Amino acid sequence: MFRRLALGCGALLLVLGIGEILARVWFAPPRYHNEPLQLDPELGFRGVSDFRGTRSDARGEYTVELSSDGLRGSGTLASLDELRDSAEPGELRVVFLGDSFLFTLDRRDADLMTARTAVALAERGIPAEVANLSASDYGTAQELLLLRRLAPRLRPDVVVLALYPGNDLINNALGLAGSSRVSVGDYVRPYLIADSGRMGVRWTHPWRAWLRRHSRLLAVAERNLLARAGEQRIDWLQPWPSPAGVAERLGRGAAPREHLELFRRPAPGSPWQAAWGDTFALLRAVRDEAEALGARLLVLVIPMADQVHTTAKGVALDASVRRALGRPLGALLDWNLPEERLGRFFAAEGMDARMLQEPLRAAAEAGTEVFERDGHLAPAGHALAAELVSAWLAGEPGAPSSNARSGPVDRHPGGEAGPERLDFRAHAHPDFVGDGWIGWRSPKHGAAGGWELGRRGLFVLPDRAGELVVQGEVLADAVLPAVLSVEVAWGPRRRVPLDQPGPFTVRLPSRPENPPGAGDHVVVLVGQEGPLAEGVLVQEVGWESAAPDRGK
């Protein structure tokens, strides 16, 4: 009996060993994000080694590349292999640590603050090498671990930590893992927790994490299983329950979204109080690491777009809050709270920091587009950040933080001050467009532009009387039939079959009035039901008085 059991166990181990060898030969480390990020046993995930791809913007197509270390070449160093044994006399070696604000492939290398800092320093007569250590969805702990891994090769003179409280606090807190959709890598990320004066690594689902880190075969199998569970909505296979909706959260006195608890004072003993404590401990650890390297540290604090100016998503959420509570979103949240709390911490710790919130608000007030629709910094925002960093490096005077109590710039005036019609044929109007779109197609070759519709796209318009009209075009290469759905929030939905290419018009002849206290904007939802058809463009949304019928 014992011999049979031993033979069976040996055979099983042999099969698993062969399977593991084959998995490492056939399969690359699995990805846990939509962006090119692969599993990393120590960091949770990092950029895919030697990734090559193309993206496009208003200037056309461009190439994006990641080094063998999975890093973006967005400074003067395209790869750490280019490092010289020693810097030239007077040359600085600057290392940026960050998340998607530095890693995003939707920005050209030259547009990122890393490359712009090198240029701004050169203009000041300060030669510098700049390296970009980042990955989308990184928390401060992962940035610290990446610095520790690469510091012996980098030998930095300066470390710039790009801190984005909008998701870094959740990313840093094991107690908040899985609580928010803004922190999608919680299942595989490491957490550094202070214990008895030391920072120890913790993981969610520790046994799964151990197996994933040590077996390519199990990691690939787990990733496929989780993907299938997400596609088919198999809740019991998910690592944690889906986050509560807006109505449920408001009903129990919470912020409408978990990550917005950042803008409320945390209750004693709450996970958010712990998140602030964990983040402060990590900031001290980054400072200590930089000092051990003989490097200066600057913390660059990047605000959420909604802290700087109103956004379409924020207006839609505000309408939901007003409808539920009769109060605006701003009455529940203090948009200045994170910067104020961080400012006090930096002053007490004697740490150098620069806050982007007020400079970005001033630029937005002047009409500059400092954020993209996806919530990341636009090229102008990166340029402003680079200017703050380079001025600090050059020793130019500048306030380390701001105690200003201004608020977000209003980009969405209601009533008669707002637009009656949004024409997307030649302009994207990103301020009035939320999530749910494949992207804006610019006009070219005589064809009009428009927003290509995904599953459920969002617009915001000033509240007006009259018919709401949605006009667009089905392109010749669209796979039909498709079913278009149009609704004003809290109103009936209209479904329109699209069975041939060409222009279309959908009218909502009646809609519910905004309930008392619900504000002076209308949230318009345009989507597709059934199989998703590419090539459906929405080209105009507005009220009948300003949107004449031009289609069927």
C-alpha positions in Angstrom: 0.0 0.0 0.0 2.7 2.4 1.0 4.7 1.5 -2.1 1.7 2.2 -4.4 1.1 5.5 -2.7 4.7 6.5 -3.1 4.7 5.5 -6.7 1.5 7.5 -7.3 3.0 10.6 -5.6 6.2 10.2 -7.6 4.3 9.9 -10.8 2.2 13.0 -10.0 5.3 15.0 -9.1 6.9 13.9 -12.4 3.8 14.9 -14.4 3.7 18.3 -12.6 7.4 18.8 -13.2 7.2 18.1 -16.9 4.1 20.3 -17.1 6.0 23.1 -15.4 8.9 22.8 -17.8 6.6 22.9 -20.8 4.7 25.8 -19.3 7.9 27.8 -19.0 8.8 27.0 -22.6 5.4 27.6 -24.2 3.9 30.3 -22.1 5.1 33.8 -21.3 4.4 35.1 -17.7 0.6 35.8 -17.6 -0.8 39.2 -17.8 -3.3 40.6 -15.2 -4.0 43.9 -16.9 -5.2 45.2 -20.3 -2.0 47.1 -20.7 1.3 45.2 -21.4 2.1 44.1 -17.9 3.3 40.6 -17.0 3.5 38.7 -13.8 6.6 39.3 -11.6 7.3 37.1 -8.6 8.5 40.0 -6.4 6.7 43.1 -7.8 3.4 41.4 -8.6 3.6 42.7 -12.2 5.8 44.9 -14.4 6.1 45.9 -18.0 6.4 43.2 -20.6 10.0 42.7 -21.6 10.9 44.0 -25.0 7.3 45.0 -25.9 6.8 46.8 -29.2 3.5 48.4 -30.3 1.9 51.3 -32.1 -0.5 53.9 -30.9 -2.0 57.0 -32.5 -3.0 60.4 -31.5 -4.0 63.7 -33.2 -0.5 63.8 -34.7 -0.7 60.3 -36.2 0.8 57.0 -35.4 3.8 56.5 -33.1 5.8 53.6 -31.7 5.9 52.5 -28.1 8.6 50.3 -26.7 9.6 48.7 -23.4 13.1 47.7 -22.5 14.2 44.2 -21.4 13.4 45.4 -17.9 9.8 46.3 -19.0 10.5 50.1 -18.7 9.5 53.0 -20.9 12.3 54.8 -22.6 10.7 58.2 -22.0 13.8 60.0 -20.6 17.3 60.1 -21.9 17.7 56.4 -21.1 15.9 54.0 -23.4 17.4 51.1 -21.5 19.4 50.6 -18.3 21.9 48.9 -20.5 22.8 52.3 -21.7 24.1 53.4 -18.3 27.7 54.4 -18.2 29.9 53.5 -15.3 30.0 57.1 -14.1 28.2 60.2 -15.0 29.8 63.1 -16.8 31.1 66.0 -14.6 28.1 68.0 -13.5 25.6 65.5 -14.9 22.6 64.4 -12.8 21.1 61.0 -12.8 17.4 61.4 -12.1 15.0 58.4 -11.4 11.3 58.8 -11.6 9.0 56.3 -9.8 5.4 56.2 -10.7 2.3 54.4 -12.0 0.2 54.9 -15.2 0.9 58.6 -15.3 4.4 57.8 -16.3 3.8 54.4 -18.0 0.7 55.0 -20.1 1.3 54.0 -23.7 -1.3 56.6 -24.9 1.3 59.3 -24.6 4.4 59.7 -26.7 7.7 59.3 -25.0 8.6 63.0 -25.6 5.3 64.1 -24.0 5.9 62.5 -20.6 7.3 64.5 -17.7 10.4 62.4 -17.6 11.6 63.4 -21.1 10.4 67.0 -20.6 12.3 67.2 -17.3 15.5 66.3 -19.2 14.8 69.0 -21.8 13.9 71.6 -19.1 17.1 70.9 -17.2 19.2 71.1 -20.4 17.6 74.5 -21.1 18.9 75.6 -17.7 22.4 74.3 -18.5 22.1 71.2 -16.3 22.9 68.0 -18.1 21.0 65.0 -16.8 20.2 61.3 -17.5 16.6 60.5 -16.7 15.2 57.0 -16.1 11.5 56.1 -15.9 10.7 53.3 -13.3 7.0 52.8 -13.6 4.1 50.5 -14.4 0.4 51.1 -14.6 -1.5 50.5 -11.3 1.6 50.5 -9.2 1.4 51.4 -5.6 4.1 53.1 -3.5 5.3 49.7 -2.2 5.9 48.3 -5.7 7.7 51.5 -6.7 9.9 51.1 -3.6 10.6 47.5 -4.4 11.5 48.4 -8.0 13.9 51.1 -6.8 15.6 48.5 -4.6 15.9 46.1 -7.5 17.4 48.5 -9.9 19.2 51.0 -7.7 22.6 49.2 -7.8 22.6 49.6 -11.6 21.1 53.1 -11.6 23.1 54.8 -8.9 20.7 57.8 -8.9 21.5 61.3 -7.7 17.8 62.2 -7.5 14.7 60.2 -6.9 11.3 61.8 -7.9 8.3 59.9 -6.5 5.1 60.7 -8.5 2.4 60.1 -5.9 -1.2 59.9 -7.1 -3.4 59.7 -4.0 -6.4 59.0 -6.2 -5.5 55.3 -6.2 -2.2 55.1 -4.4 -3.8 55.0 -1.0 -5.9 52.0 -2.0 -3.0 50.4 -3.7 -1.0 50.8 -0.5 -3.6 49.3 1.9 -4.1 45.6 2.3 -7.3 46.3 4.2 -8.8 48.0 1.1 -7.7 45.3 -1.4 -10.5 44.5 -3.9 -12.7 47.4 -2.7 -12.4 49.6 -5.8 -12.2 49.3 -9.5 -9.5 51.9 -9.6 -7.1 49.4 -8.1 -7.3 46.4 -10.4 -4.1 44.7 -9.5 -4.8 44.1 -5.8 -5.0 40.3 -6.3 -1.4 40.0 -7.4 0.4 43.1 -5.9 2.7 42.8 -2.9 1.9 45.0 0.2 4.6 46.4 2.5 3.3 46.6 6.0 5.2 48.2 8.9 5.7 45.7 11.8 8.0 46.3 14.7 9.8 49.0 12.8 10.4 46.9 9.7 8.5 46.7 6.4 7.3 43.1 5.7 5.8 41.9 2.4 2.2 40.6 2.5 -0.1 39.3 -0.2 -3.8 38.8 -0.6 -4.7 35.0 -0.6 -1.2 34.1 0.6 -1.2 30.4 -0.5 -2.4 31.3 -4.0 0.2 34.0 -4.2 3.0 31.5 -3.2 1.9 29.0 -5.8 1.6 31.7 -8.5 5.0 33.1 -7.8 6.7 29.7 -8.0 4.8 27.9 -10.7 4.3 29.2 -14.3 1.9 26.3 -14.9 -0.4 27.2 -12.0 -0.1 31.0 -12.7 -1.2 30.5 -16.3 -4.1 28.2 -15.2 -5.2 30.6 -12.5 -5.2 33.6 -14.9 -7.3 31.7 -17.5 -9.7 30.6 -14.7 -10.1 34.2 -13.4 -10.6 35.5 -17.0 -13.4 33.0 -17.6 -15.0 33.9 -14.3 -15.0 37.5 -15.2 -16.4 37.0 -18.7 -19.2 34.7 -17.4 -19.7 36.6 -14.1 -19.1 33.5 -11.9 -19.0 35.3 -8.6 -17.8 32.4 -6.4 -14.6 32.2 -8.5 -13.8 35.9 -8.0 -11.2 36.8 -5.4 -13.7 39.1 -3.6 -17.3 40.4 -4.1 -18.0 43.1 -6.6 -17.9 46.6 -5.1 -21.2 48.1 -3.9 -23.1 50.5 -6.2 -23.6 54.2 -5.8 -27.1 53.9 -4.3 -26.2 51.3 -1.8 -23.1 53.3 -0.6 -25.0 56.5 -0.3 -27.7 54.7 1.6 -25.3 53.7 4.3 -23.7 57.2 4.5 -20.5 56.4 2.5 -19.0 58.2 -0.4 -20.6 57.2 -3.7 -17.4 55.3 -4.8 -14.8 53.7 -2.5 -11.9 55.7 -3.8 -13.7 58.9 -3.1 -13.4 58.2 0.6 -10.0 59.8 0.1 -11.8 63.2 0.3 -13.5 62.5 3.6 -11.9 62.4 7.0 -11.5 58.7 8.0 -13.1 57.4 11.0 -10.8 56.2 13.8 -9.9 52.5 13.3 -11.3 52.4 9.7 -9.5 50.9 6.7 -8.9 54.4 5.4 -7.2 55.6 8.5 -4.9 52.5 8.2 -4.4 53.4 4.5 -3.1 56.8 5.4 -0.8 55.3 8.0 0.5 52.7 5.5 1.1 55.5 2.9 3.0 57.7 5.4 5.1 54.7 6.4 5.9 53.9 2.8 6.9 57.6 2.1 9.3 57.4 5.0 10.7 54.2 3.6 11.3 55.7 0.2 13.0 58.7 1.9 15.2 56.3 3.8 16.0 54.3 0.7 17.0 57.4 -1.2 19.2 58.6 1.6 20.9 55.2 1.7 21.6 55.6 -2.0 23.0 59.1 -1.4 20.2 60.6 -3.5 17.9 63.5 -2.9 14.1 62.8 -2.9 11.3 64.9 -4.2 7.7 63.8 -3.9 5.5 65.1 -6.7 1.8 65.0 -5.8 -0.6 64.6 -8.7 -4.3 65.3 -8.1 -7.3 63.7 -9.6 -8.8 65.4 -12.6 -12.0 66.1 -10.6 -9.9 68.1 -8.1 -8.7 70.4 -10.9 -11.8 70.8 -13.1 -15.2 69.3 -13.5 -15.4 66.2 -15.8 -18.3 64.5 -17.6 -18.0 61.5 -15.3 -18.0 63.8 -12.2 -21.1 65.7 -13.5 -22.9 62.4 -14.0 -22.0 61.2 -10.5 -23.0 64.5 -9.1 -26.4 64.2 -10.7 -26.9 60.7 -9.1 -25.9 62.1 -5.7 -28.2 65.1 -6.0 -31.1 62.8 -7.0 -30.5 60.5 -4.0 -29.7 63.0 -1.3 -30.7 66.4 -2.7 -27.2 67.7 -2.2 -24.3 68.1 -4.6 -21.3 65.8 -4.6 -19.1 68.7 -3.4 -21.1 68.8 -0.2 -19.9 65.3 0.7 -16.3 65.6 -0.3 -13.4 68.0 0.4 -11.4 68.2 -2.8 -8.5 69.8 -1.0 -8.2 67.3 1.9 -5.4 65.0 0.5 -3.1 67.8 -0.4 -3.6 69.5 3.0 -3.0 66.3 4.9 0.1 65.5 2.8 1.4 69.0 3.2 1.3 68.7 7.0 3.1 65.4 6.8 5.8 66.6 4.5 6.4 69.7 6.7 6.6 67.5 9.9 9.0 65.1 8.2 11.1 67.7 6.5 10.6 66.1 3.1 10.7 68.0 -0.2 7.4 68.0 -2.1 5.7 69.8 -4.9 1.9 69.8 -5.2 0.5 70.0 -8.7 -3.1 70.8 -7.7 -3.1 74.6 -7.6 -0.8 75.1 -10.7 -3.0 72.7 -12.7 -6.1 74.6 -11.5 -4.6 77.9 -12.6 -3.8 76.4 -16.1 -7.3 75.0 -16.4 -8.8 78.3 -15.5 -6.8 79.9 -18.3 -8.3 77.3 -20.7 -5.4 74.9 -21.0 -6.2 71.2 -21.4 -4.2 69.7 -18.5 -5.9 66.3 -18.3 -7.0 63.8 -20.9 -10.5 62.3 -20.9 -9.1 59.2 -19.3 -8.0 61.1 -16.2 -4.3 61.1 -17.0 -2.2 64.2 -17.5 -2.3 65.8 -21.0 1.0 66.9 -22.6 0.5 70.4 -21.0 0.1 68.8 -17.6 3.3 66.8 -18.1 5.1 70.0 -19.1 3.9 71.8 -16.0 5.0 68.9 -13.8 8.4 68.8 -15.5 8.8 72.6 -15.0 8.2 72.1 -11.2 10.7 69.3 -10.9 13.4 71.0 -13.0 12.9 74.3 -11.1 13.4 72.4 -7.8 16.5 70.6 -9.1 17.9 74.0 -10.3 17.4 75.4 -6.8 14.8 78.0 -8.0 12.4 79.2 -5.3 9.0 77.6 -5.1 6.4 76.8 -2.4 6.6 73.1 -1.4 2.9 72.9 -0.9 -0.2 75.0 -1.1 -2.8 75.8 1.6 -5.1 77.4 -1.0 -8.8 76.7 -0.5 -9.9 77.1 -4.1 -12.1 74.5 -5.8 -12.2 72.7 -9.1 -12.7 74.9 -12.2 -16.2 74.6 -13.6 -16.0 73.3 -17.2 -19.7 72.5 -17.3 -21.9 75.6 -16.9 -25.5 74.7 -16.8 -28.6 76.6 -18.0 -28.2 78.9 -20.9 -24.5 79.2 -20.4 -23.9 75.6 -21.6 -24.0 74.3 -25.2 -27.3 73.1 -26.7 -25.5 70.9 -29.2 -22.4 68.9 -29.3 -21.1 68.3 -32.9 -18.4 65.7 -33.0 -17.7 65.7 -36.7 -14.7 68.0 -36.4 -14.2 68.3 -32.6 -14.2 65.6 -29.9 -15.6 67.9 -27.1 -13.9 65.7 -24.5 -15.2 67.7 -21.5 -18.7 66.5 -22.2 -17.8 62.8 -23.0 -17.5 60.1 -20.3 -16.6 56.4 -20.5 -18.0 53.7 -22.8 -16.5 54.8 -26.1 -14.0 53.0 -28.4 -12.5 56.4 -29.3 -13.0 59.5 -31.3 -12.4 59.2 -35.1 -11.0 62.5 -36.5 -12.3 63.6 -39.9 -10.1 62.5 -42.8 -10.4 61.8 -46.5 -13.6 63.8 -46.7 -15.3 61.7 -44.0 -16.8 63.3 -40.9 -15.5 62.4 -37.5 -17.4 61.1 -34.5 -17.2 59.0 -31.4 -17.2 55.3 -32.1 -19.7 53.7 -29.8 -18.8 50.9 -27.5 -21.1 49.1 -25.1 -22.5 52.1 -23.2 -21.3 55.6 -23.8 -22.0 58.7 -21.6 -22.6 62.3 -22.5 -23.6 65.3 -20.3 -25.6 68.2 -21.5 -27.2 71.3 -19.9 -30.8 70.5 -18.9 -33.1 72.1 -21.6 -36.7 71.6 -22.7 -37.5 69.9 -26.0 -36.6 66.8 -27.9 -33.3 65.2 -27.5 -31.8 64.1 -30.8 -28.9 61.8 -31.4 -27.4 61.6 -34.9 -24.7 59.5 -36.3 -23.6 57.2 -39.0 -23.0 53.4 -39.5 -19.8 53.0 -41.5 -19.8 50.7 -44.6 -17.5 48.2 -42.9 -19.6 47.8 -39.8 -20.8 44.2 -39.0 -24.6 44.4 -38.9 -27.2 44.2 -37.6 -26.8 46.2 -34.4 -29.2 47.5 -31.8 -28.7 51.1 -30.7 -30.1 52.1 -27.3 -30.6 55.7 -26.2 -31.8 57.0 -22.9 -31.7 60.0 -20.6 -30.8 58.9 -17.0 -33.9 58.0 -15.0 -36.0 57.9 -18.2 -37.2 55.3 -20.7 -34.8 53.6 -23.1 -35.4 53.7 -26.8 -34.0 50.8 -28.9 -33.4 51.3 -32.7 -32.2 48.5 -35.0 -29.4 49.4 -37.4 -29.5 47.1 -40.3 -27.7 49.0 -43.0 -24.8 51.5 -43.4 -25.6 55.2 -43.5 -26.8 58.1 -41.3 -29.3 57.6 -38.5 -31.3 59.8 -36.2 -32.9 58.9 -32.9 -35.3 61.2 -31.0 -36.5 61.1 -27.5 -39.8 63.1 -27.8 -40.4 63.0 -24.0 -38.2 62.6 -21.0 -38.6 62.9 -17.3 -37.8 66.3 -15.7 -34.9 66.4 -13.4 -36.2 65.7 -9.9 -35.9 68.5 -7.4 -32.3 69.1 -6.3 -30.9 66.9 -9.2 -29.0 69.8 -10.8 -29.1 71.4 -14.2 -27.5 68.8 -16.4 -28.8 65.8 -18.3 -26.9 62.5 -18.5 -27.3 60.9 -21.9 -26.5 57.2 -22.3 -26.0 55.7 -25.8 -25.0 52.1 -26.2 -25.4 48.8 -28.1 -27.3 45.7 -27.1 -26.4 42.3 -28.2 -23.2 41.7 -30.2 -21.0 44.7 -30.3 -20.7 46.2 -33.8 -17.6 48.3 -34.5 -18.0 51.3 -36.9 -21.1 52.9 -35.3 -20.3 56.7 -35.0 -22.2 59.2 -32.9 -21.7 62.6 -34.6 -24.1 64.9 -32.9 -26.1 65.1 -29.6 -28.4 68.0 -28.7 -31.8 69.5 -28.5 -34.2 69.7 -31.4 -34.0 73.4 -31.8 -30.3 73.1 -32.5 -30.0 69.7 -34.2 -32.0 69.6 -37.4 -33.0 66.3 -38.9 -30.5 65.1 -41.5 -31.1 61.3 -41.5 -33.7 58.7 -41.6 
